[in-house]
Amino acid sequence: MMAGEMASSSIPWLTLAIFVPIVFGLIVLAIGRDDNPGFTRWLALAGALISFAVTLPLYMGFDSSTASMQFVEKTLWIEAFPVFYHLGVDGISLWFVLLTAFVTVLVVMAGWEVITYRVAQYMAAFLIMSGLMVGVFAALDGLLFYIFFEATLIPMYIIIGVWGGPNRVYAAFKFFLYTLLGSLLTLVAFIYLWQASGTFEILAWHQLKIGYEAQVLIFLALLAAFAVKVPMWPVHTWLPDAHPEAPTGGSMVLAAIMLKLGAYGFLRFSLPIAPDASIGLSDLMITLSLIAVIYIGFVAMVQKDMKKLVAYSSIAHMGFVTLGFFIFNLVGLEGGIIQMVSHGFVSAAMFYCIGVLYDRMHTHVIADFGGVINRMPKFVTFFVLFSMANAGLPATSGFIGEFMVILGAVQFNFWIGMLAATALILGAAYSLWMVKRVAFGPVANEEVGKLQDINNREFLILGVMAIAVLFMGIYPKPFTDVMHVSVQALLDHVAISKL
């Protein structure tokens, strides 16, 4: 599967996509100053925009008729093992490179007026993290992937620990320890694969013949890292602690991109390297996914904090993603990937909306609000739209992925499809319940009565995300066309036993 590589581009677009934001981050860190925050912010925004611009040729020059890796770059890095600086994208990884760069622009703009303390360090952390996350999606060498995968923890740990809420140190430690411990078993699996194949090349690992017991152990070792990152039930408990403490930008990136690193790992490693174990353990994965979809949906309904509610809804939505992956049909797998991209837009928008309210009221407890529409009608228009997308309303991006996964699940097993469909009811329940209590009714208290509607910068950020959510919901074809051949190649690969 996907063993072939197309000729590399004359311009190293993937290297630019990784290192332009990292270099800009270091420049911001070096010359940005708190006594001149305006210059620092503009420099960071320029870096984010240029970083996004260098990802666009990847989409424009992408050949969606092949499953081969494209824009390939390969240079010997560590001769002794050997380890290569090896990059490439296919129809599965392309959208996540673009999504990462896109969200980073919005995050820099989101922290424009709000972050007044250590502005340069804040902006630099996001720019550097953006480059590292692109590296995860582009890496075709196992050790290179692992380095990028682990390195993303450091900026996010700093972002939560420095600019977070009152319990930020606890939340940052919990986030770091959970994700680091899970990843150590993955390193063991990578070392085993290196010994068995003599290389760290991921595409060579895809072709490696492995016995069933070894496949199961590899699958479980990879699951330890990827399940924590998604996060799947029952290793999800770090997320509802991290989100309420993280600053708005931190929550946006955590939900929109970082959760996708784990789900992407299943597609790039677990399924193609251990196909027999993936099929053999699919019942376990489907069960864990359905628990996330249904049980966590009920947990979201009883939350008193908006950020915790949206954090739990993220776990439920990512349950849809893993369900789509392990029913092994084209509609379900494409639906899972579409859901990942859509969740990137919708969750970032939801957390930004909560951040807009927090900037004005310094609380995200639902009971502190009520009647916000009377003071902020423009804001509530966006807030309702994104809440509807979160619930999977047709014509929004949230509907497309969930509908495709349910369709695939029904093809696989009617009862699994029916259980998955309950998420649409639960999603509507907790999303509408939150909107009703926060936005509608009479003005609840003096603080709400003093609220000012969104300014031009906030309107621009919300407007861009609204366009993304509606465009993807009304016309998903560009998204599915890019991934279709690569997803079919992955399914064909998994269908061939390695035993």
Residue pairs with C-beta under 8 A, 6 or more apart in sequence:
1 67
1 206
1 272
1 489
1 490
1 492
1 493
1 494
2 67
2 68
2 69
2 90
2 203
2 206
2 272
2 486
2 489
2 490
2 493
3 203
3 206
3 207
4 66
4 67
4 68
4 69
5 68
5 69
5 70
5 72
5 88
5 203
6 63
6 66
6 68
6 69
6 70
6 72
7 72
8 71
8 72
8 73
8 74
9 57
9 61
9 71
11 57
12 73
13 54
13 55
13 57
13 58
13 61
13 71
14 58
14 71
14 73
14 87
14 88
14 89
14 97
14 134
14 138
15 73
15 87
16 54
17 51
17 54
17 55
17 58
17 97
17 101
17 131
17 134
17 138
18 87
18 131
18 132
18 134
18 135
18 138
19 131
20 47
20 50
20 51
20 54
20 131
21 47
21 48
21 51
21 101
21 104
21 127
21 128
21 130
21 131
21 134
22 127
22 128
22 131
22 132
24 43
24 44
24 46
24 47
24 48
24 50
24 51
24 127
25 47
25 123
25 124
25 125
25 126
25 127
25 128
25 130
25 131
26 124
26 128
27 43
27 47
28 40
28 43
28 44
28 47
28 120
28 123
28 124
28 127
29 120
29 121
29 124
31 43
31 120
32 39
32 40
32 43
32 44
32 119
32 120
32 123
32 124
33 39
33 40
33 120
34 40
34 117
34 118
34 119
34 120
37 116
37 119
40 119
40 120
40 123
41 108
41 112
41 119
41 123
43 123
44 108
44 123
44 124
44 126
44 127
45 105
45 108
45 109
47 108
47 127
48 101
48 104
48 105
48 107
48 108
48 126
48 127
48 130
49 105
51 101
51 104
51 105
51 127
51 130
51 131
52 101
52 102
52 104
52 105
54 101
55 97
55 98
55 101
55 134
56 98
58 71
58 89
58 94
58 97
58 98
59 94
59 98
59 482
61 70
61 71
62 70
62 89
62 91
62 94
62 482
63 70
64 91
64 481
64 482
64 484
64 485
65 485
66 485
67 90
67 91
67 485
67 486
67 488
67 489
67 490
68 90
69 88
69 89
69 90
69 140
69 203
70 88
70 89
70 90
71 87
71 88
71 89
72 86
72 87
72 88
72 140
73 85
73 86
73 87
73 88
74 84
74 85
74 86
74 87
74 140
75 84
75 85
75 86
76 82
76 84
76 85
77 83
77 84
77 85
77 141
77 144
78 143
81 143
81 194
81 200
82 199
82 200
83 141
83 143
83 144
83 200
84 140
84 141
84 144
84 200
84 201
85 141
85 144
86 139
86 140
86 141
86 144
86 201
87 138
87 139
87 140
88 138
88 140
89 97
89 137
89 138
90 486
91 482
91 483
91 484
91 485
91 486
91 487
92 264
92 267
92 268
92 337
92 483
92 486
92 487
92 490
93 137
93 138
93 264
93 268
94 482
94 483
95 337
95 341
95 479
95 482
95 483
96 137
96 257
96 260
96 264
96 340
96 341
97 134
97 137
97 138
99 256
99 257
99 260
99 341
99 344
100 130
100 133
100 134
100 137
100 257
101 130
101 134
102 468
103 252
103 253
103 256
103 257
103 344
103 348
104 126
104 127
104 130
104 253
106 252
106 348
106 352
106 461
106 464
106 465
107 126
107 249
107 252
107 253
108 123
108 126
108 127
108 249
109 457
109 460
109 461
110 248
110 249
110 252
110 352
110 355
110 461
111 122
111 123
111 126
111 247
111 248
111 249
112 457
113 359
113 457
114 247
114 248
114 355
114 359
115 122
115 123
115 163
115 247
115 249
117 163
118 162
118 163
121 158
121 162
122 159
122 162
122 163
122 247
122 249
125 155
125 158
125 159
126 155
126 159
126 249
126 253
128 155
129 152
129 155
129 156
129 159
129 253
132 148
132 151
132 152
132 155
133 148
133 152
133 257
133 258
133 261
135 144
135 148
135 151
136 145
136 148
136 149
136 152
136 261
136 264
137 264
139 145
139 148
139 202
140 201
140 202
140 203
141 200
141 201
141 202
142 190
142 193
142 194
142 200
142 201
142 202
142 205
143 190
143 200
144 200
145 202
145 268
146 183
146 186
146 187
146 190
149 183
149 186
149 225
149 261
149 265
150 180
150 183
152 258
152 261
153 175
153 176
153 179
153 180
156 175
156 250
156 253
156 254
156 258
157 172
157 175
157 176
159 246
159 247
159 249
159 250
160 168
160 171
160 172
160 175
160 242
160 245
160 246
160 247
160 250
161 168
161 169
161 172
162 168
163 247
163 250
164 171
164 172
164 245
164 246
164 247
164 250
165 171
165 244
165 245
165 246
166 245
167 241
167 244
167 245
168 245
168 246
170 241
170 245
171 238
171 241
171 242
171 244
171 245
171 246
172 242
172 245
174 237
174 238
174 241
174 242
175 238
175 241
175 242
178 228
178 231
178 235
178 238
179 225
179 228
179 229
179 238
181 224
181 228
182 224
182 225
182 226
182 227
182 228
182 229
182 235
183 224
183 225
183 228
185 220
185 221
185 222
185 224
185 225
186 221
186 222
186 224
186 225
186 226
188 221
189 217
189 218
189 221
189 222
190 200
192 214
192 218
193 200
193 205
193 208
193 218
193 273
194 200
196 208
196 210
197 204
197 205
197 208
199 205
202 268
202 269
205 269
205 272
205 273
206 272
206 273
206 493
208 273
208 498
209 498
210 218
210 273
210 274
210 498
211 499
212 276
212 277
212 280
212 499
215 273
215 274
215 275
215 276
215 277
215 498
216 274
216 277
216 280
216 281
218 273
218 274
218 277
219 270
219 274
219 277
219 278
219 281
222 265
222 266
222 269
222 270
222 273
222 274
223 270
225 262
225 265
226 262
226 263
226 265
226 266
226 269
226 270
227 235
227 262
227 288
228 235
228 238
228 262
229 258
229 259
229 261
229 262
229 263
229 265
230 236
230 259
230 262
230 263
230 318
230 321
230 322
231 238
231 239
231 259
231 262
231 315
231 318
232 288
232 289
232 292
232 315
232 318
232 319
232 322
233 288
233 291
233 292
233 295
233 296
233 315
233 319
236 292
236 296
236 315
239 254
239 259
239 311
239 314
239 315
240 308
240 311
240 312
242 254
242 311
243 251
243 254
243 255
243 307
243 308
243 310
243 311
243 351
244 305
244 307
244 308
244 311
244 364
246 254
247 355
248 351
248 352
248 354
248 355
248 358
248 359
251 307
251 351
251 354
251 355
252 347
252 348
252 351
252 352
252 355
253 348
255 310
255 311
255 314
255 343
255 344
255 347
255 348
255 350
255 351
256 343
256 344
256 345
256 347
256 348
257 344
259 314
259 318
259 343
260 340
260 343
260 344
263 318
263 321
263 322
263 325
263 336
263 340
264 340
266 322
266 325
267 325
267 337
267 490
270 278
271 278
271 325
271 490
271 493
271 494
272 490
272 493
272 494
274 498
275 493
275 494
275 495
275 496
275 497
275 498
276 497
276 498
276 499
278 285
278 326
278 494
279 328
279 494
282 326
282 327
282 328
285 322
285 325
285 326
286 323
286 326
286 327
286 416
288 319
288 322
289 319
289 320
289 322
289 323
289 326
290 319
290 323
290 416
290 419
290 420
291 319
292 315
292 316
292 318
292 319
292 322
293 316
293 319
293 320
293 323
293 419
293 420
293 422
293 423
294 419
294 422
294 423
294 426
296 312
296 315
296 316
296 319
297 312
297 313
297 316
297 422
297 423
297 426
297 427
297 429
297 430
298 426
299 312
300 309
300 312
300 313
300 316
300 426
300 430
301 426
301 429
301 430
301 433
303 309
303 312
303 366
303 430
304 365
304 366
304 367
305 364
305 365
305 366
306 354
306 357
306 364
306 365
306 366
306 434
306 438
307 351
307 354
307 364
309 366
309 430
309 434
310 347
310 350
310 351
310 354
310 390
313 350
313 390
313 427
313 430
313 431
314 343
314 347
316 423
316 426
316 427
317 339
317 343
317 347
317 390
317 402
318 343
319 423
320 335
320 336
320 339
320 401
320 402
320 405
320 420
320 423
321 336
321 337
321 339
321 340
321 343
321 401
321 405
322 336
323 332
323 336
323 405
323 409
323 416
323 420
324 332
324 333
324 334
324 335
324 336
324 337
324 339
324 401
324 404
324 405
324 408
324 409
325 332
325 333
325 336
327 333
327 408
327 409
327 411
327 412
327 413
327 416
328 412
328 491
328 494
328 495
329 408
329 411
329 412
329 491
330 408
330 487
330 488
330 491
331 404
331 407
331 408
331 411
332 404
332 405
332 407
332 408
332 409
332 411
332 412
333 408
333 487
333 490
333 491
334 404
334 480
334 483
334 484
334 487
335 400
335 401
335 402
335 403
335 404
335 405
335 406
335 407
335 408
336 401
336 405
337 401
337 483
337 487
338 397
338 400
338 401
338 404
338 476
338 479
338 480
339 400
339 401
339 402
339 404
339 405
340 401
341 397
341 401
341 472
341 479
342 389
342 397
342 398
342 400
342 401
342 469
342 472
342 473
343 398
343 401
345 389
345 397
345 465
345 468
345 469
345 472
346 386
346 389
346 390
346 396
346 397
346 398
346 469
347 390
348 465
349 382
349 386
349 389
349 462
349 465
349 466
349 469
350 386
350 387
350 390
352 461
352 462
352 465
353 379
353 382
353 383
353 386
353 462
354 364
356 379
356 454
356 458
356 462
357 364
357 369
357 372
357 438
358 364
360 451
360 452
361 368
361 369
361 447
361 448
361 451
366 434
366 437
366 438
367 437
368 444
368 445
368 447
369 437
369 438
369 439
369 444
369 448
370 437
370 438
370 441
370 442
370 443
370 444
370 445
370 448
371 439
371 440
371 441
371 442
371 443
371 444
371 448
372 379
372 380
372 383
372 438
372 439
372 448
372 451
373 380
373 439
373 440
374 442
374 443
374 448
375 443
375 448
375 449
375 450
375 451
375 452
375 453
376 451
376 452
376 453
376 454
377 453
378 453
378 454
378 459
379 453
379 454
379 458
379 462
380 439
382 454
382 462
382 463
382 466
383 435
383 438
383 439
384 435
384 439
385 396
385 466
385 469
385 470
386 465
386 466
386 469
387 431
387 432
387 434
387 435
388 396
388 398
388 431
389 396
389 397
389 398
389 399
389 469
389 473
390 398
390 427
390 431
391 398
391 424
391 427
391 428
391 431
391 432
392 398
392 399
392 402
392 403
392 423
392 424
392 427
392 428
393 399
394 473
395 470
395 473
395 474
396 469
396 470
396 473
397 468
397 469
397 470
397 471
397 472
397 473
397 476
398 469
398 473
399 473
400 472
400 473
400 476
402 423
402 424
405 420
406 417
406 420
406 421
406 424
407 417
409 416
409 417
409 420
410 416
410 417
410 418
411 417
443 449
454 462
472 479
